[in-house]
Amino acid sequence: MSITPVGGWNGQLQQNQPQEGQLLPRTSDTCPSCYGTEWKAASLLYAEGLSISGSQTRGAFVAGGRAHGVNGAAIGGFQGRTSGVSQTLLSAKATPPKQSNAHAFFIFLFIVFLVAFLFNLGNAGPMIILALLAGASAMISIKLHQDGQARFERAMEIYANLRMCTRCGTFFNGLKRA
């Protein structure tokens, strides 16, 4: 945050404050909603909002006593461990894109058809059908993987330039537009 007075040090308005009826040109560093120039990268917001915790406890006990006329003694121990990840709501909003695994189902089908093909080596009819199905599954899986990878790379390029205005909370793309 800046400590500059609203009227500026020389009594003039700051240049990023639009006057009534005036629209200032937006640069890549200004928020499209409030024209603020202070922002944080979405990747930083995501990382700042994650916290990992863990704890471990150990103990031992010795006990003795008498119940229903019988003397008894016991020795024991215990151990416990917990761990977890917590995330703020702002960090959840700034989560990076996830890679698609839509092709995994077709890889599974390819394996199923391939195994079925190997068990039917003597039958010409089912072999041809199973070979075609296995080939089609493999081709669909490869195409889905390539398309998903291209979409993920485009999404990561956008995410790398995603910013949040610290003044109004708007997420915006910091890329310069031609």
N, C-alpha and C positions, 0 to 999 in steps of 0.2 A: 504494500500500500504506500502511496505517496503522501507526503505531508504538505503538498502544494495546496495553497488556498484555492477555493472555487474560482475566484477572479484572477488567479495566476499571481505571480510575484510582481508583475508590473500593472496589475489592475485590469488586464485583458482576459477575455474568455479563453479557456483552453481550446486548442484546435480540434480536439476529438469530440467536443460537445456540440451537437447540432442545435441551431437556433430554430425557433418555431417556423415551420414551413420549409426548412432547409434540409436537404439530404446531402450528407458528405459521402464522397466516394469511399467504398470499403476496400481496404488493402488486406493482404493475407494475415496481418497481425491484429486486425480489429474484429470485434464481435459484430455479427450482422444484426443483433437485437438492440444492443445498447451502445455500440461503438466503443466499448471498453478495449483497452490495449493490454490488460493484464490477464494472462491465461496460463493454464497448466496443460501439459500433454496428457492425453488419455492413458497412455502407458504408465506414466508416473502416478496418476490417480489410482490406477489398478494396483500397482505395486505397493503404494503407501497404505492401501486399505486392507491388505492381507496380513494376518498375523498367525504364526504357528506356535502352538503351545504344547507342552508335554510335562508330565509329572510321573514320578515313580515313588513307590513306598514299599518298605519291607518291615517286617516285624516278627517277633517270636514271643511265645508265651509258655508258661509253665503253670499248671493248675493242679490242685489236689483237693480232696474233700471226701465227705462221707454222705452217702445217699442210701436210704432204705437198709441201713445196717451194714453196708458194704463200703470199704475204703477204696478210693480210686485216685489215680494220678494221670495227668495228661501233659504231653509236651507237643508243641506244634509251631508252625510258622506260617506266614502268609506273605504274599507279594502281589502288588498291583501296579499296573502301568496304564496311563491314559495319554492320548495325544489327539490333537485336533487342529483344524484350520478354521479361523473365523474371518469374515469378510464384511466390510461396511457396505451400506446400501449404495453409496457413491462409487465404491470400487466395483460393485456388481454392475452398475450402469456402464462403467468404463471397461468391461471385460473384452479382451480381444476376440476376434472371430475364431470359431472352431472349425477344424478341418472335417469335411464330410467323409463318412465311411459307407456311403450307399453301395459301393462296389463289393463290400464284404459278403453280402447275400449271394451275389452271383459267383463269387469265388467258392462259397460253400456249395452252390449248385454244381459248379464245375467239378469239384472233388467227388460229390455224390454220383454224378453221371460217369466220371472216370472210373470209379470203383465198380459201378454197375457194368460198365463196358468190360472191365477186366474179368468179371465173373461170368460174362456171356460171350467169351471168346469163340465158342463153338457154334453159336447161332448167328447166322448172317443177318437176318431181319432185325432183331433187336440191336445188334452191334452197330449197324448203320445209323439207326435212329439215335442211339445213345452217343455215338461219335458226333453226330450233327448237333445234338443238344449240348454236349460238352463244349464243342467249338463255339456255338452261339453264346453260351454262358461266359466263356473266356473273352470273347470279343466285346460283349456288353460290359463286362467287368472292366476291361482295359479302357473302353470309351468313357464310362462313368468316372473312373479314376482320373483320367486326363482332364475331363470337364471340371470335376471337383477341384483338382489341383489348380487349374487356371482361375476358377472363381475364388479360391482361397488366396491366391497370390494377389489378385486385384483387391480383395477385401483387406489384406494386410497392408497394401500400399495406401489405401484410404485411411486405415487405422493409424498408420505411422504419422499421418498429418492431422489426426483428429485432436481437437483442442476443446477445453472447457473454459469459458469466461469466468474468472473468479469474482466478477462483479455481479452478474445476473444468473450464472449457472447454465447458460446455453452451451450445448455442444455444437461445434462448427468445424468445417474442414478448413485447414490453414493453407491449402494450396492456392497459389496465385492463379487467377483466371485471366485468360488472354482476351 
